[in-house]
Amino acid sequence: PRVQNDNHNRHRNAGGANLAQALQIELIGKYIDSFYMNPITLDTLSEALGYSKFHISRLLSNSGLSFSDMVNERRIRAAEILLRNDSLSITQAAFSAGFSSITTFNRVFRRLKGCTPTRFRELYREENI
């Protein structure tokens, strides 16, 4: 009976650790959602949340995520919405979504969406005529 109790406690603690990690990842996501349009680094995130940057990197890595991917994915979601507005240039949309370089924006957009921002805008127009 003693061994069973120890195993039971280990599983329960592992579940608690998984829940704690999930909550920390959710908190990281909420921070990114709130500040994606500003320069965000692992250092600023670490300082804001009170976790070491090594802890954050390990936490995300163990979940198959990376900090830069999370930030870029959030920024691209914002850019998709902004690109639907023809009154904004692609450069304005990129900078408004938090990118500091149009080259980086174009590269990340193409990697995540499979097309250029210009083509995305054209496709959106064609679908909404």
C-alpha positions as protocol buffer text, in pm:
chain_id: "A"
residue {
  index: 1
  type: PRO
  ca { x: 0 y: 0 z: 0 }
}
residue {
  index: 2
  type: ARG
  ca { x: 286 y: 241 z: 74 }
}
residue {
  index: 3
  type: VAL
  ca { x: 427 y: 212 z: -280 }
}
residue {
  index: 4
  type: GLN
  ca { x: 84 y: 272 z: -434 }
}
residue {
  index: 5
  type: ASN
  ca { x: 41 y: 590 z: -232 }
}
residue {
  index: 6
  type: ASP
  ca { x: 383 y: 716 z: -342 }
}
residue {
  index: 7
  type: ASN
  ca { x: 300 y: 648 z: -707 }
}
residue {
  index: 8
  type: HIS
  ca { x: -38 y: 813 z: -668 }
}
residue {
  index: 9
  type: ASN
  ca { x: 124 y: 1123 z: -518 }
}
residue {
  index: 10
  type: ARG
  ca { x: 385 y: 1135 z: -794 }
}
residue {
  index: 11
  type: HIS
  ca { x: 114 y: 1129 z: -1062 }
}
residue {
  index: 12
  type: ARG
  ca { x: -90 y: 1389 z: -881 }
}
residue {
  index: 13
  type: ASN
  ca { x: 214 y: 1617 z: -844 }
}
residue {
  index: 14
  type: ALA
  ca { x: 305 y: 1568 z: -1210 }
}
residue {
  index: 15
  type: GLY
  ca { x: -48 y: 1671 z: -1302 }
}
residue {
  index: 16
  type: GLY
  ca { x: -16 y: 1976 z: -1082 }
}
residue {
  index: 17
  type: ALA
  ca { x: 315 y: 2063 z: -1244 }
}
residue {
  index: 18
  type: ASN
  ca { x: 157 y: 2023 z: -1589 }
}
residue {
  index: 19
  type: LEU
  ca { x: -128 y: 2252 z: -1486 }
}
residue {
  index: 20
  type: ALA
  ca { x: 116 y: 2508 z: -1347 }
}
residue {
  index: 21
  type: GLN
  ca { x: 316 y: 2496 z: -1670 }
}
residue {
  index: 22
  type: ALA
  ca { x: 0 y: 2532 z: -1879 }
}
residue {
  index: 23
  type: LEU
  ca { x: -100 y: 2835 z: -1673 }
}
residue {
  index: 24
  type: GLN
  ca { x: 245 y: 2989 z: -1714 }
}
residue {
  index: 25
  type: ILE
  ca { x: 230 y: 2937 z: -2092 }
}
residue {
  index: 26
  type: GLU
  ca { x: -116 y: 3093 z: -2095 }
}
residue {
  index: 27
  type: LEU
  ca { x: 23 y: 3392 z: -1903 }
}
residue {
  index: 28
  type: ILE
  ca { x: 307 y: 3425 z: -2156 }
}
residue {
  index: 29
  type: GLY
  ca { x: 49 y: 3418 z: -2437 }
}
residue {
  index: 30
  type: LYS
  ca { x: -161 y: 3686 z: -2269 }
}
residue {
  index: 31
  type: TYR
  ca { x: 144 y: 3906 z: -2225 }
}
residue {
  index: 32
  type: ILE
  ca { x: 232 y: 3867 z: -2593 }
}
residue {
  index: 33
  type: ASP
  ca { x: -130 y: 3940 z: -2691 }
}
residue {
  index: 34
  type: SER
  ca { x: -117 y: 4262 z: -2490 }
}
residue {
  index: 35
  type: PHE
  ca { x: 223 y: 4389 z: -2605 }
}
residue {
  index: 36
  type: TYR
  ca { x: 296 y: 4231 z: -2948 }
}
residue {
  index: 37
  type: MET
  ca { x: 292 y: 4572 z: -3118 }
}
residue {
  index: 38
  type: ASN
  ca { x: 586 y: 4685 z: -2902 }
}
residue {
  index: 39
  type: PRO
  ca { x: 941 y: 4554 z: -2905 }
}
residue {
  index: 40
  type: ILE
  ca { x: 927 y: 4238 z: -2691 }
}
residue {
  index: 41
  type: THR
  ca { x: 1234 y: 4043 z: -2589 }
}
residue {
  index: 42
  type: LEU
  ca { x: 1277 y: 3742 z: -2367 }
}
residue {
  index: 43
  type: ASP
  ca { x: 1437 y: 3979 z: -2117 }
}
residue {
  index: 44
  type: THR
  ca { x: 1136 y: 4216 z: -2108 }
}
residue {
  index: 45
  type: LEU
  ca { x: 898 y: 3921 z: -2079 }
}
residue {
  index: 46
  type: SER
  ca { x: 1107 y: 3769 z: -1801 }
}
residue {
  index: 47
  type: GLU
  ca { x: 1113 y: 4097 z: -1612 }
}
residue {
  index: 48
  type: ALA
  ca { x: 739 y: 4155 z: -1655 }
}
residue {
  index: 49
  type: LEU
  ca { x: 635 y: 3807 z: -1541 }
}
residue {
  index: 50
  type: GLY
  ca { x: 902 y: 3748 z: -1278 }
}
residue {
  index: 51
  type: TYR
  ca { x: 1035 y: 3426 z: -1434 }
}
residue {
  index: 52
  type: SER
  ca { x: 1391 y: 3376 z: -1548 }
}
residue {
  index: 53
  type: LYS
  ca { x: 1438 y: 3382 z: -1924 }
}
residue {
  index: 54
  type: PHE
  ca { x: 1588 y: 3034 z: -1898 }
}
residue {
  index: 55
  type: HIS
  ca { x: 1274 y: 2907 z: -1726 }
}
residue {
  index: 56
  type: ILE
  ca { x: 1055 y: 3063 z: -1995 }
}
residue {
  index: 57
  type: SER
  ca { x: 1266 y: 2918 z: -2277 }
}
residue {
  index: 58
  type: ARG
  ca { x: 1267 y: 2571 z: -2120 }
}
residue {
  index: 59
  type: LEU
  ca { x: 894 y: 2587 z: -2049 }
}
residue {
  index: 60
  type: LEU
  ca { x: 812 y: 2682 z: -2407 }
}
residue {
  index: 61
  type: SER
  ca { x: 1062 y: 2438 z: -2555 }
}
residue {
  index: 62
  type: ASN
  ca { x: 917 y: 2149 z: -2354 }
}
residue {
  index: 63
  type: SER
  ca { x: 579 y: 2240 z: -2501 }
}
residue {
  index: 64
  type: GLY
  ca { x: 709 y: 2253 z: -2858 }
}
residue {
  index: 65
  type: LEU
  ca { x: 693 y: 2633 z: -2870 }
}
residue {
  index: 66
  type: SER
  ca { x: 944 y: 2912 z: -2899 }
}
residue {
  index: 67
  type: PHE
  ca { x: 918 y: 3268 z: -2780 }
}
residue {
  index: 68
  type: SER
  ca { x: 998 y: 3420 z: -3119 }
}
residue {
  index: 69
  type: ASP
  ca { x: 745 y: 3196 z: -3295 }
}
residue {
  index: 70
  type: MET
  ca { x: 473 y: 3295 z: -3048 }
}
residue {
  index: 71
  type: VAL
  ca { x: 545 y: 3666 z: -3100 }
}
residue {
  index: 72
  type: ASN
  ca { x: 567 y: 3634 z: -3478 }
}
residue {
  index: 73
  type: GLU
  ca { x: 246 y: 3432 z: -3502 }
}
residue {
  index: 74
  type: ARG
  ca { x: 59 y: 3693 z: -3297 }
}
residue {
  index: 75
  type: ARG
  ca { x: 199 y: 3975 z: -3507 }
}
residue {
  index: 76
  type: ILE
  ca { x: 102 y: 3800 z: -3830 }
}
residue {
  index: 77
  type: ARG
  ca { x: -256 y: 3751 z: -3702 }
}
residue {
  index: 78
  type: ALA
  ca { x: -271 y: 4126 z: -3640 }
}
residue {
  index: 79
  type: ALA
  ca { x: -118 y: 4200 z: -3981 }
}
residue {
  index: 80
  type: GLU
  ca { x: -381 y: 3984 z: -4154 }
}
residue {
  index: 81
  type: ILE
  ca { x: -653 y: 4207 z: -4010 }
}
residue {
  index: 82
  type: LEU
  ca { x: -464 y: 4526 z: -4095 }
}
residue {
  index: 83
  type: LEU
  ca { x: -396 y: 4413 z: -4453 }
}
residue {
  index: 84
  type: ARG
  ca { x: -771 y: 4395 z: -4516 }
}
residue {
  index: 85
  type: ASN
  ca { x: -777 y: 4774 z: -4488 }
}
residue {
  index: 86
  type: ASP
  ca { x: -670 y: 4914 z: -4827 }
}
residue {
  index: 87
  type: SER
  ca { x: -604 y: 5257 z: -4678 }
}
residue {
  index: 88
  type: LEU
  ca { x: -298 y: 5116 z: -4496 }
}
residue {
  index: 89
  type: SER
  ca { x: 16 y: 5040 z: -4691 }
}
residue {
  index: 90
  type: ILE
  ca { x: 179 y: 4705 z: -4637 }
}
residue {
  index: 91
  type: THR
  ca { x: 464 y: 4882 z: -4457 }
}
residue {
  index: 92
  type: GLN
  ca { x: 217 y: 5057 z: -4225 }
}
residue {
  index: 93
  type: ALA
  ca { x: 46 y: 4725 z: -4152 }
}
residue {
  index: 94
  type: ALA
  ca { x: 380 y: 4560 z: -4077 }
}
residue {
  index: 95
  type: PHE
  ca { x: 493 y: 4832 z: -3838 }
}
residue {
  index: 96
  type: SER
  ca { x: 150 y: 4855 z: -3672 }
}
residue {
  index: 97
  type: ALA
  ca { x: 162 y: 4480 z: -3610 }
}
residue {
  index: 98
  type: GLY
  ca { x: 492 y: 4518 z: -3425 }
}
residue {
  index: 99
  type: PHE
  ca { x: 751 y: 4438 z: -3689 }
}
residue {
  index: 100
  type: SER
  ca { x: 1048 y: 4674 z: -3699 }
}
residue {
  index: 101
  type: SER
  ca { x: 1169 y: 4556 z: -4041 }
}
residue {
  index: 102
  type: ILE
  ca { x: 969 y: 4514 z: -4360 }
}
residue {
  index: 103
  type: THR
  ca { x: 1214 y: 4245 z: -4472 }
}
residue {
  index: 104
  type: THR
  ca { x: 1150 y: 4042 z: -4158 }
}
residue {
  index: 105
  type: PHE
  ca { x: 776 y: 4097 z: -4192 }
}
residue {
  index: 106
  type: ASN
  ca { x: 774 y: 3972 z: -4552 }
}
residue {
  index: 107
  type: ARG
  ca { x: 986 y: 3667 z: -4466 }
}
residue {
  index: 108
  type: VAL
  ca { x: 778 y: 3570 z: -4161 }
}
residue {
  index: 109
  type: PHE
  ca { x: 449 y: 3637 z: -4339 }
}
residue {
  index: 110
  type: ARG
  ca { x: 546 y: 3418 z: -4633 }
}
residue {
  index: 111
  type: ARG
  ca { x: 669 y: 3139 z: -4403 }
}
residue {
  index: 112
  type: LEU
  ca { x: 350 y: 3136 z: -4194 }
}
residue {
  index: 113
  type: LYS
  ca { x: 86 y: 3217 z: -4458 }
}
residue {
  index: 114
  type: GLY
  ca { x: 242 y: 3064 z: -4771 }
}
residue {
  index: 115
  type: CYS
  ca { x: 215 y: 3385 z: -4972 }
}
residue {
  index: 116
  type: THR
  ca { x: 340 y: 3741 z: -4969 }
}
residue {
  index: 117
  type: PRO
  ca { x: 147 y: 4016 z: -4791 }
}
residue {
  index: 118
  type: THR
  ca { x: 67 y: 4168 z: -5131 }
}
residue {
  index: 119
  type: ARG
  ca { x: -77 y: 3840 z: -5256 }
}
residue {
  index: 120
  type: PHE
  ca { x: -272 y: 3796 z: -4933 }
}
residue {
  index: 121
  type: ARG
  ca { x: -430 y: 4138 z: -4985 }
}
residue {
  index: 122
  type: GLU
  ca { x: -515 y: 4052 z: -5348 }
}
residue {
  index: 123
  type: LEU
  ca { x: -676 y: 3723 z: -5246 }
}
residue {
  index: 124
  type: TYR
  ca { x: -876 y: 3899 z: -4975 }
}
residue {
  index: 125
  type: ARG
  ca { x: -1003 y: 4154 z: -5227 }
}
residue {
  index: 126
  type: GLU
  ca { x: -1101 y: 3881 z: -5475 }
}
residue {
  index: 127
  type: GLU
  ca { x: -1296 y: 3691 z: -5211 }
}
residue {
  index: 128
  type: ASN
  ca { x: -1477 y: 4002 z: -5086 }
}
residue {
  index: 129
  type: ILE
  ca { x: -1585 y: 4168 z: -5411 }
}
